[in-house]
Amino acid sequence: MEVKKLQAKCLIIAWQGEFGLLSERVLAEMEKQDTASVVFELEIEKYFSLSGIAVREDLANFPAGTLKYLSGRQLLIFKGSIPEFNQYDYISKLIKAAADYQANEIICLGSVGAMISHTAPHRLMAVVNSDIHKYSLENTGVECNMNFDTPPNQKVDINSFVIWQAGKCGINAMSLWQVLPFYLQTSGDAAAELLLLEFLRDRFELEIDLDEISQRAQYQSDQIQNLRQTNAQVENGLSMLEGGLSLDSVVRNQLSDQISRLFDNC
Protein backbone atom coordinates (compact mmCIF):
# COMPACT_ATOMS: atom_id res chain seq x y z
CA MET A 1 0.00 0.00 0.00
CA GLU A 2 1.43 3.37 -1.02
CA VAL A 3 1.95 5.81 1.85
CA LYS A 4 0.51 9.23 1.13
CA LYS A 5 3.20 11.92 1.11
CA LEU A 6 2.69 14.79 3.54
CA GLN A 7 2.09 18.14 1.91
CA ALA A 8 2.73 21.67 3.11
CA LYS A 9 1.16 24.90 1.94
CA CYS A 10 4.27 26.90 2.74
CA LEU A 11 7.70 26.90 4.36
CA ILE A 12 8.04 29.76 6.87
CA ILE A 13 11.57 30.70 7.94
CA ALA A 14 12.58 32.57 11.10
CA TRP A 15 16.18 33.51 11.88
CA GLN A 16 17.39 33.50 15.48
CA GLY A 17 18.16 36.85 17.07
CA GLU A 18 16.22 39.10 14.69
CA PHE A 19 15.20 42.45 16.18
CA GLY A 20 12.55 42.03 18.90
CA LEU A 21 12.56 38.27 18.20
CA LEU A 22 9.48 38.95 16.07
CA SER A 23 9.71 35.94 13.77
CA GLU A 24 10.65 33.55 16.59
CA ARG A 25 7.71 34.70 18.72
CA VAL A 26 5.29 34.29 15.81
CA LEU A 27 6.44 30.74 15.03
CA ALA A 28 6.33 29.86 18.73
CA GLU A 29 2.70 31.01 18.88
CA MET A 30 1.80 28.94 15.82
CA GLU A 31 3.59 25.89 17.19
CA LYS A 32 1.86 26.27 20.57
CA GLN A 33 -1.52 25.91 18.88
CA ASP A 34 -0.64 22.88 16.75
CA THR A 35 1.11 19.51 16.80
CA ALA A 36 4.69 19.86 15.59
CA SER A 37 6.97 17.06 14.47
CA VAL A 38 10.67 17.46 13.71
CA VAL A 39 11.56 16.90 10.05
CA PHE A 40 15.30 17.38 10.56
CA GLU A 41 17.92 19.23 12.54
CA LEU A 42 20.87 20.67 10.63
CA GLU A 43 24.37 19.52 11.50
CA ILE A 44 25.60 22.82 12.90
CA GLU A 45 29.30 21.96 12.65
CA LYS A 46 28.95 22.12 8.85
CA TYR A 47 27.81 25.75 8.97
CA PHE A 48 29.28 27.31 12.14
CA SER A 49 32.73 27.60 13.64
CA LEU A 50 31.45 27.38 17.26
CA SER A 51 34.50 29.36 18.37
CA GLY A 52 32.54 32.49 19.29
CA ILE A 53 29.17 31.57 20.76
CA ALA A 54 26.83 34.55 21.03
CA VAL A 55 25.52 35.43 24.49
CA ARG A 56 22.06 36.94 25.02
CA GLU A 57 20.78 37.89 28.46
CA ASP A 58 23.71 36.02 30.09
CA LEU A 59 22.76 32.79 28.31
CA ALA A 60 24.86 31.13 25.61
CA ASN A 61 23.01 31.34 22.29
CA PHE A 62 24.20 28.24 20.44
CA PRO A 63 23.61 28.11 16.69
CA ALA A 64 20.87 25.74 15.63
CA GLY A 65 18.57 24.88 12.77
CA THR A 66 15.39 22.84 13.14
CA LEU A 67 12.69 22.19 10.55
CA LYS A 68 9.27 21.16 11.86
CA TYR A 69 5.95 20.18 10.29
CA LEU A 70 2.68 21.52 11.70
CA SER A 71 0.21 18.80 10.82
CA GLY A 72 -2.93 20.73 11.74
CA ARG A 73 -2.08 23.66 9.50
CA GLN A 74 -0.02 21.83 6.90
CA LEU A 75 2.92 24.18 7.24
CA LEU A 76 6.68 23.72 7.45
CA ILE A 77 8.39 26.04 9.93
CA PHE A 78 12.12 26.52 10.28
CA LYS A 79 13.94 28.35 13.06
CA GLY A 80 17.67 28.60 12.72
CA SER A 81 20.81 30.68 12.93
CA ILE A 82 22.19 32.44 9.87
CA PRO A 83 25.06 30.21 8.63
CA GLU A 84 28.64 31.44 8.82
CA PHE A 85 29.73 29.35 5.83
CA ASN A 86 28.39 26.76 3.33
CA GLN A 87 25.40 29.07 2.94
CA TYR A 88 24.39 27.61 -0.42
CA ASP A 89 24.20 24.07 0.97
CA TYR A 90 22.32 25.27 4.06
CA ILE A 91 19.64 27.02 2.04
CA SER A 92 19.47 24.22 -0.52
CA LYS A 93 18.40 21.80 2.23
CA LEU A 94 15.52 24.07 3.15
CA ILE A 95 14.38 24.55 -0.43
CA LYS A 96 14.62 20.81 -1.12
CA ALA A 97 12.43 20.15 1.94
CA ALA A 98 9.88 22.66 0.65
CA ALA A 99 9.89 20.92 -2.74
CA ASP A 100 9.60 17.46 -1.14
CA TYR A 101 6.49 18.62 0.72
CA GLN A 102 5.17 20.25 -2.48
CA ALA A 103 5.04 23.68 -0.83
CA ASN A 104 3.85 26.42 -3.16
CA GLU A 105 5.56 29.21 -1.28
CA ILE A 106 8.46 30.14 1.00
CA ILE A 107 8.19 33.09 3.40
CA CYS A 108 11.25 34.47 5.21
CA LEU A 109 10.24 36.56 8.20
CA GLY A 110 12.30 39.52 9.33
CA SER A 111 12.38 42.67 11.45
CA VAL A 112 14.55 45.72 11.98
CA GLY A 113 14.58 48.41 14.65
CA ALA A 114 14.22 52.09 13.88
CA MET A 115 13.60 55.44 15.51
CA ILE A 116 9.80 55.30 15.22
CA SER A 117 6.95 55.31 17.73
CA HIS A 118 4.73 52.34 18.54
CA THR A 119 1.75 54.61 17.81
CA ALA A 120 2.73 54.78 14.12
CA PRO A 121 0.73 52.46 11.83
CA HIS A 122 2.30 49.01 11.61
CA ARG A 123 3.30 48.04 8.08
CA LEU A 124 4.07 44.71 6.44
CA MET A 125 6.63 44.98 3.64
CA ALA A 126 7.67 42.27 1.23
CA VAL A 127 10.32 41.54 -1.36
CA VAL A 128 9.14 38.89 -3.82
CA ASN A 129 10.84 36.81 -6.50
CA SER A 130 8.12 36.84 -9.17
CA ASP A 131 5.38 39.04 -10.57
CA ILE A 132 2.87 36.24 -9.98
CA HIS A 133 3.76 36.27 -6.32
CA LYS A 134 3.44 40.04 -6.23
CA TYR A 135 -0.05 39.84 -7.70
CA SER A 136 -1.04 37.34 -5.00
CA LEU A 137 -0.39 40.04 -2.39
CA GLU A 138 -2.77 42.58 -3.91
CA ASN A 139 -5.45 43.77 -1.48
CA THR A 140 -3.63 42.22 1.50
CA GLY A 141 -2.15 45.49 2.73
CA VAL A 142 1.40 44.24 2.15
CA GLU A 143 3.72 46.74 0.49
CA CYS A 144 5.86 45.02 -2.13
CA ASN A 145 7.40 47.70 -4.34
CA MET A 146 10.98 46.63 -3.65
CA ASN A 147 13.35 44.23 -5.42
CA PHE A 148 15.84 41.78 -3.96
CA ASP A 149 18.89 42.73 -6.03
CA THR A 150 21.86 43.34 -3.75
CA PRO A 151 23.78 46.58 -4.44
CA PRO A 152 27.27 46.08 -5.91
CA ASN A 153 30.08 45.28 -3.44
CA GLN A 154 27.65 44.49 -0.62
CA LYS A 155 27.12 41.16 1.14
CA VAL A 156 23.99 39.34 -0.01
CA ASP A 157 21.22 39.43 2.59
CA ILE A 158 20.27 35.91 3.70
CA ASN A 159 16.60 36.37 2.83
CA SER A 160 17.47 37.72 -0.62
CA PHE A 161 19.62 34.63 -1.14
CA VAL A 162 16.73 32.36 -0.11
CA ILE A 163 14.15 33.93 -2.41
CA TRP A 164 16.61 34.07 -5.32
CA GLN A 165 17.54 30.41 -4.92
CA ALA A 166 13.89 29.43 -4.49
CA GLY A 167 13.06 31.22 -7.72
CA LYS A 168 15.69 29.19 -9.58
CA CYS A 169 13.89 26.09 -8.32
CA GLY A 170 10.52 27.40 -9.48
CA ILE A 171 9.15 28.18 -6.02
CA ASN A 172 7.50 31.52 -5.22
CA ALA A 173 9.19 33.16 -2.24
CA MET A 174 9.13 36.40 -0.32
CA SER A 175 10.94 38.21 2.44
CA LEU A 176 8.25 39.60 4.75
CA TRP A 177 9.37 42.09 7.35
CA GLN A 178 8.38 44.92 9.67
CA VAL A 179 10.06 47.96 11.18
CA LEU A 180 9.76 48.03 14.98
CA PRO A 181 10.31 50.80 17.54
CA PHE A 182 13.88 50.56 18.85
CA TYR A 183 12.68 50.63 22.47
CA LEU A 184 10.70 47.38 22.08
CA GLN A 185 13.74 45.26 21.28
CA THR A 186 13.73 43.50 24.66
CA SER A 187 9.99 43.16 25.27
CA GLY A 188 9.01 42.52 21.67
CA ASP A 189 6.24 44.28 19.76
CA ALA A 190 2.98 42.43 20.39
CA ALA A 191 1.06 44.53 17.86
CA ALA A 192 3.59 43.60 15.17
CA GLU A 193 3.24 39.93 16.10
CA LEU A 194 -0.54 40.22 15.86
CA LEU A 195 -0.39 41.83 12.41
CA LEU A 196 1.89 39.08 11.10
CA LEU A 197 -0.24 36.30 12.57
CA GLU A 198 -3.36 37.86 11.05
CA PHE A 199 -1.68 37.91 7.64
CA LEU A 200 -0.64 34.26 7.89
CA ARG A 201 -4.08 33.27 9.16
CA ASP A 202 -5.82 34.92 6.24
CA ARG A 203 -3.33 33.80 3.60
CA PHE A 204 -3.48 30.12 4.54
CA GLU A 205 -7.01 30.02 5.97
CA LEU A 206 -5.73 28.94 9.37
CA GLU A 207 -7.80 28.32 12.45
CA ILE A 208 -5.74 30.17 15.01
CA ASP A 209 -6.80 31.84 18.23
CA LEU A 210 -5.45 35.39 18.37
CA ASP A 211 -7.26 36.51 21.52
CA GLU A 212 -4.23 36.15 23.79
CA ILE A 213 -1.83 38.02 21.51
CA SER A 214 -4.49 40.68 20.88
CA GLN A 215 -4.87 41.21 24.63
CA ARG A 216 -1.10 41.38 25.03
CA ALA A 217 -0.87 44.03 22.31
CA GLN A 218 -3.53 46.12 24.05
CA TYR A 219 -1.85 45.63 27.44
CA GLN A 220 1.48 46.76 26.03
CA SER A 221 -0.08 49.86 24.51
CA ASP A 222 -1.97 50.70 27.72
CA GLN A 223 1.12 50.28 29.88
CA ILE A 224 3.18 52.61 27.72
CA GLN A 225 0.36 55.15 27.69
CA ASN A 226 0.15 55.03 31.49
CA LEU A 227 3.91 55.44 31.77
CA ARG A 228 4.03 58.48 29.52
CA GLN A 229 1.35 60.17 31.63
CA THR A 230 3.50 59.90 34.75
CA ASN A 231 7.01 60.12 33.29
CA ALA A 232 8.06 63.36 31.60
CA GLN A 233 11.15 61.79 29.98
CA VAL A 234 9.10 59.09 28.31
CA GLU A 235 6.43 61.57 27.20
CA ASN A 236 9.07 63.87 25.75
CA GLY A 237 10.83 61.09 23.87
CA LEU A 238 7.66 59.58 22.42
CA SER A 239 6.28 63.01 21.45
CA MET A 240 9.48 63.77 19.56
CA LEU A 241 9.25 60.47 17.67
CA GLU A 242 5.59 61.08 16.85
CA GLY A 243 6.60 64.48 15.49
CA GLY A 244 9.17 62.91 13.19
CA LEU A 245 12.16 64.14 15.19
CA SER A 246 15.34 62.21 15.89
CA LEU A 247 16.51 61.51 19.43
CA ASP A 248 20.02 62.00 20.69
CA SER A 249 21.77 59.09 22.38
CA VAL A 250 20.88 60.26 25.90
CA VAL A 251 17.13 60.53 25.25
CA ARG A 252 17.19 57.34 23.21
CA ASN A 253 18.85 55.35 25.98
CA GLN A 254 16.54 56.79 28.63
CA LEU A 255 13.45 55.85 26.63
CA SER A 256 14.73 52.37 25.91
CA ASP A 257 15.64 51.76 29.53
CA GLN A 258 12.34 53.05 30.96
CA ILE A 259 10.15 51.01 28.62
CA SER A 260 12.28 47.88 28.88
CA ARG A 261 11.97 47.95 32.67
CA LEU A 262 8.21 48.41 32.33
CA PHE A 263 7.96 44.89 30.85
CA ASP A 264 10.74 43.17 32.79
CA ASN A 265 8.36 40.76 34.50
CA CYS A 266 6.11 40.08 31.50
N, C-alpha and C positions, 0 to 999 in steps of 0.2 A: 504494500500500500504506500503510495507516494505521500510524503509529509509536506503539508502546505507551508510554503515559505512565508515567514513573517514579513509584513510590509510596514513602511513608515511614510507618513505624509511629508516629513521634513526632518532634517538634521539641524539642531540648534546648538551653536557653539558659544561657550562662555570662557573667557580667559581669566585666570586667577590674578587677583590684585588690581583689577581695573578700578577706576575712580569710584568711590562710594560702594564698591562691591555690587554694583547694580545688577550685572548679568548673573553673578553667582546667587544673589538673593532671589532673583526671579526663577532660576532653575530649581533652587531649593524649595520654593513655594509650589512649583508644579510637581516636583517629585514627592512632596509631602502629601499631595492629594491623589496619588496614583500608586501603582505597584511597579517598582523599577527592578530590572534585572541587568546585571553587568554583561556587556557584550565583550569588551576586552579592556585591559589596562596596558598602557604603553610601557615598554621597557625604558625607563627614564635614563639609564646609563648610555643609551644610544644617542640621546639628544641634549644631555646636560653634563657639565663637568663635575658638579657636586662639590667643587672646591670653595665656593662662596655662597652658602645657603642664606637666603634672605630671612630677615627677622622682622616680624610684625607683631606689635603689642607684646614684646618680650617672648614670643613663641617662634620657634624655628619654622619657616615656611618652606617645606620641602617641595621640590618640583614634582608634579604628578600629571597624569592624563588618563581619565576614565570615561569610557563610552557606555551609556546605559540606554535601555529600551523601556519606554513607558507603554505598557501593554494597553492600558485603558484609553489612552489618547493616540496611540499609534505614532509616537514620536521618538526619534533618537535624540539624546541630549549628551553633549560632551563638555566636561569641565577639565581644563588643563592649563599648564604653564606654557608660555610662549617658548619654543625651543631655542636653544643657544646655537645649535648646529644641526645638520641633516634636516633642514626645514622642509625640503621638497619631499623627502621620504615620510616625514611626520604628517604632513598635510595629505599626501597621497593615501595614507592608511584611512584617514577620515573620509575622504571622497570615495574611496573604494567601498567603505562600509555603507555610505549613503546609496551608492549604486546597487550594492547587494540587497539592500532593503527596498529598492525601487523608489527611493525618495525623489519627489519632484522638485525639491527646493532645499537650499542650504541657507541658514540665516546666522550670521556672526554678530553677536551682540557686543556693544561697546558703550563707553561713557568717558567724558572728559570733564574736568572742573574748570570753572571760569568765574570771573567777577560779575556775577548776576545775582538777582534776588530770587528767593523761592516763590515770591508773589508774581513773577513773570510767567506768562503762559508756557507750559511745558510743550516741547516740540520733539517729534520723532523725525529723524533724518536718515535717509538711506542712500547708499551707493550700490547700483545694480550692475549686472554684467550682460544684460540684454534688453532690447526695447520691449520685448514681450513681457519681461518681468516688470519693467517700468509701468506698462499699461495695467498690469494686475494690481498696481498700488493706487490707481486712480480712485478718487472718492473715499480714500481711507484716512486722509489727513496727514499721510506721510509725505515729507518733502524729499524729492529725489531728483534734483537738478544738478547733481554733481557727477563727476566721472572718477574712475579708480586708477587713472594713469598717474604713476609716481613721477614727480618732477625730476629732471636730470640731476645726477650726482647725489641723490638722496636715497637712504635705505628704504626698501619696499616695506610698507606697512603690512603686518601679518594678515589682516582681514582682506586687504587688496590682493595679496598673494592667493588667499583661499578662493576668492570669487573669480579671479583670473583662471586659476587652475581648474575650478569647477566648470567654468565656461568651456574650456578645452575638452572637457569630458561630456559636454552637452547637458550640464545640469544648471538650472537657473539658481543664482545665488545673490545674496545681498549682505552688505554691512549695515546694520541697523543700530543707530546710536543716539544718545541724548547728551545735552550739555547740562551739568548740574552745578548748583551754587557751591563755591569752594568750601563754605563753612559746614557743609553736610557730608564731608568726606568720611568722617568717623561714624556718624549715626546712620548714614545712608539717606536717600531721598525716597520716602514712601510714596509720594505722589508720582514720581517717575516710575517706580516699580509698578504702580497701579496702571498707569498709562500703557506700559509695555505688555502687561498681562492682559489688558483689555484688547490690545491689538492682536495678540496671539490667540486669544479666545475667539475673537470674531473671524480671524483668517482661517482657522482650522476647525471652527464650529465645536469648540471644546466645552464640556460641562465642567466649569471650575468655579468654586465659591470665592468671591472676591470681597466678601463682607469684612473679614478680618483685616485685610490690607487696606481697605477703604477706611475703616475706623482708625487704623494706625496713621494714615495720611492726614485725617482730620485732627487727630490728637497732636501730631507733630506741628501742624499749622497753628492750632490753638495755643500750644505751649510757647511757640515763638512769639505769637501775638501778645500773650500775657507777659512774657519777658520784656518785650520792647516797651510795654506800658509802664514798667517799673525800673527799667535800666536805660539811662540816657545814652550810654555808649552804644548799646545795641540799637536803639532807635535812630541815633545819628548815622551809624554805619549802614543800616538797612535803607534809610531815607536817601542817602547818597547813591546807593546802588539803584534804587527805584527811579532816581533822577538821572541815571545814565552816567554818573560820575565814578571815577576811579578812586580807590582807597590806597592810602600810603601803607607801608608795611606795619606801622604801629596799630592803626585802626583795623587793618585786616587781621592781624594776629589777635587783637582783643575780641573781635567779633567771632572769630573761629573758636577761640578758647571758651568764651561765654556760652555759645550755643552747643559746643561739644559737651561741656559739663552739664548742660541742661538734660542731656539724654544719656548720661553715663550709666544709669541703672536700668535703661530700657533694653 
